[in-house]
Amino acid sequence: MGEDTIARFRAWIRRAFAGTASSQDGSPKAGRTASRIGSATRSGPLMQLYEDLCKAFAHEKALGYAINNAQDPESFARLDAAVSALVRAYIEAGHTDYRRYANFNPHHYVRNLIEENEDFELMILCWQKGQGSRVHNHADSHGWLTPLYGEMVEHQYEVTDAGSGEAPADVPPLPGVLAATSPCPTLRHLRTTRVGAGVVTYINDRLALHSVRCPDDCPTEPGGITLHIYSPPIRRVKLYEPESDRIVLRKPGFFTVRGRKLREKH
C-alpha cells in the first residue's frame, strides 16, 4: 500500500469520525472513545495504529451497528476492510516498535496487552518455535491475527458431536481457570494454513474453532511475533482438550499490560 493510499484511507477515517463529532452540548458523541485514546500515553506507530482502529470502530457504532460476530454484513465488510488496511499499512511501513513487547518464555507463548477499550483489544503475542495454543473459541468476538515476525500455522476445527450432557471435570492447575466440564465434543479438522509475515487473517466462532502454533521450521529466531485484535475484548475463553476429554473455561491473562509486567505469567 503506497503512502498516498494510506494517507487517503486515514483521511477517510477522520472524515467519517468527524461526522459523529457533536452532540447537543457540543461534546463528541464518541467522547469516551476519544478519552481512551488520549489516556494512551505511549507514542509511536503502534499506538497510532490503535488510534486509527478506534476511529474505524467508532464509525460503525455511530451508524448504529453492534460490533460482534453477528454484525450486519455490510457494516462488517467495511470494518474488516478498514482493520486489514490499517494493519497492512503498519507492516508495510516497516515499523519495528512492536519489538519492545518481544517477551519470550521457554515454556509457553506470551501474551502482551497493548491497549483496549470497550470495542476491541490490541495485543502482541510471542511464540518460540514449537509453542502453540490449544483449540479454543472466541466467544462472540471478531478475531484478526497477523504475524509481524516469522510464520505461524493455523488449524481450524468444527464441532461435530456436542455430546449428550456436561459434568464437572478435573480443573487443570493453570492461572485464570474458572471451571472445567466433560465430555469434550468431537472435533473435525477442517484445514491447515501456514501464515507468513504481513498476512491478515480473520476468524470467529461462526466460521470455526482454531489453534495456532509457531512451527519448528519457522525461519526466524527464536520464533514468531503476532498481532491480534479481538472485538469485543474476550473475557472468557473455552479451551478444548480432547486428550483429557474436557472443556476448560479460562479468563485470559497477560504477561504485560500497557507495557507493565504483571506479577504472574499467563
N, C-alpha and C positions, 0 to 999 in steps of 0.2 A: 504494500500500500504506500503510495507516494506521499510526500509531505503536503501537497495541495489537497489530496483526498482526505488526509487526516484532519487538516485544518477545516475543510468544508464540513466534515462529519461533526467535529466539535462545535462548529458554529451552528449547525442544525440543532444539536442538543441544547445549546444556550438559548436559541430562539424558542424551542419547544418548552423549555423550562420557564422562560420568561413569560410565556402565555398564562402561567398559573400564578403570577407574581403577587397579585394584590387581593386582599380581602376588604371588607367594609372599613376596617380600621387602618388600612394601608399596610398591614404587615403581610409577609408572604404566607400563602396558604401552606406551602411546604416548609414552613419555618423550622419545624422540628428536625427535618432532614438537613436543612441548611445549618442549624446549630450543631448537629452532629458532625457535619463536615468541618465546621470551624473548630470543634473540640479536638480534631486530629492534629496534634501539634507537630508531628513529624512531617518532613517535607521530602520532596524528590519525586521521580517519575512514578513510583509505585503508589504513592499517596495521590498523585494526580489522576492515576487510573481509578482509584477508589472514588474520587470526587466526580469524575466523569460518569462512572457507573451509577452513582447516586442520582445524577440528573436523568439518566436513561430510565431508571426505575420510577422516579418521581413523575416523569412524563406520563407513563401508563396509568399510574394511580390517579393523576389529575384528570385523566379521561374517564375515570370511574371504573377501571378494571382491577379486579383482585389479582394478586400475584401469587400463584401456586401452580401445581401441576394440572389443575383443571381450568386454567386460564383460557379466556377467549382466544381462539386460534389466530385471528388477525393481530390481536394485541401481543400474543406470544411471539409471532413471527417478527414483529418489529423489535421486541425486546431481545430476542435471540440474535437478530442481525446486529443490533447495537452492541451487545455484550461481546459477540465474536469479533466485530470490527475493532473495538477498543482494545481487547486483549491482543489481537494480532498486531495492532499498531504499536503497542508497548514492546512486543517481542521484536518486531521488525526494525524498531529504532535502535536495537542493540543495548537496551538498558540492562544494567547488572546490579542495581541496588537491592534486588531480591536476595543477593548473596549474604547480606547481613543476617539473614534468617537461616543460613545453612548450618543447622544443628543436626548432626548425625549421631545415631546411637547404635552400637554394635548388636543390640538385642532386638530392636524393633524400630519401625519407622516413627518419625517425629512430626507432630502437628504444631504449627505456629499460627495463632490468630493475628492477622494484621489489623483488621478493623471490622466492625459490624454495626448494624442498625436494625430496625425492625423489619426492613425489607430484605436484606441479604447479609451474608458474612463472606469476607475475603480472607483466604488463608494460604500459607505456603507449607507444603509437606516435603520432608526429606527422607529418602529411601536409600539404604545401602543395597548393593547387589544381592538379590535373593530374598529381600524383605517384601512382604505383601500384606494386604488386608484379608480378612475373612469375607465371605459372601455377606453382603449387607444391603439394606434398603435405604431409602432417602425420605422416609415419611411422606409428606405431601409436597415436597420441595422440588424445584428445578435444581439440576446439578451440572455445572460446567467444569471440565478438567482440562488442563493444558500443561504438558511438560515444558518447563523453561530450560531444563538442562538434562541431557540424557534421554533415555527412552523408557517407556512403560508398556506393559502388556495388560490388557483388559479382558476378562472373561465375563460374559453375560449369561444369565440363567433365568428360567421361568419356573414357577411353582406348578407342578403337575398333579400333586396329590396333597391336599392340606391336612389329611388325617381326619379322624372321627371325633377328636376331642383333645383337650390340653390338660396336663397335670404338672404340678411343680417339679422342677428338676434341680440337681445339684448346681449351686451357684459357683462359677469359677472365681478364684481369688485375684480379681483384677480391679483396678480403681474404676469407680463410676458405675459398677454393675448394680442394677436395680432389682432384677428378677431373672429367672430362667424357667422355661417351660419345655415339656416334652409331649409328643414327639416332634422331631424336625420334619417338615414336609419334604416330599420327594422333589429334587431339583433337576431340571433338564438343562444341560448345557446347550446354549444357543449358538454362540460364536466366540471366537478369539480374535482380538485385534491388537496389533503392535502399533503403538502411537509414538511418533517421533516428536522432537522438539518443535514447538510452534503450532502444532495441530490442536485445534479447539474441539473437544468432544462434548457431548451432551447426553444426560440420562435422567429419567425419572421412573418411579415405580410402575407407571402405566406401560413403560417400554420393557423394563427388565430389572432384576437384581443384578449386582455385579461384584466382582473382586478385582483388585488392582495389584500389580506386582512389578517390581523392578527386576528385569531378567538378569540371569547370571552373566550373560554376554553383553550387558549394557556397555556401550563404547566409552562412557565417561567414568571418571573416578571421583569419589568412591561409589557413586551410583547416580540416582536421579533426583531432580527437584521439580515439584509440580505446583501449579497454581490452581486453586479451587474456589468456586463461587457457588454458594448454596442459597436459594431463595424460596421461602423464608429460611432463616437460620434453623439448623437442625438441632433440636434439644433432646431428642431420644432417637436411638438407632437400634434396629434389630440385627443381630449377628446370627447367621445361620450356620450351625455346626453339625453336619450330617454324621461326622465321625463320633460325636458324643450324643447324637440323637436329641438335640435340644436347640431352642432359640434363646439367645441371651439378649435381654433388654439393657441397654447401657446409655449412660449420659456421656456424650463425647467430651474429652478433655484436651488440654493443650500443654505443651512444654513452655511456650512463651505466649503472652497476651500483650499485644501492642508493644512488643519489644522487651517486655519484662519477664524474666524467668519465674515460673511458679515453683512452689515447693516440691510438688510431686510431678513425676514424669508420666505422661499418658501416651 
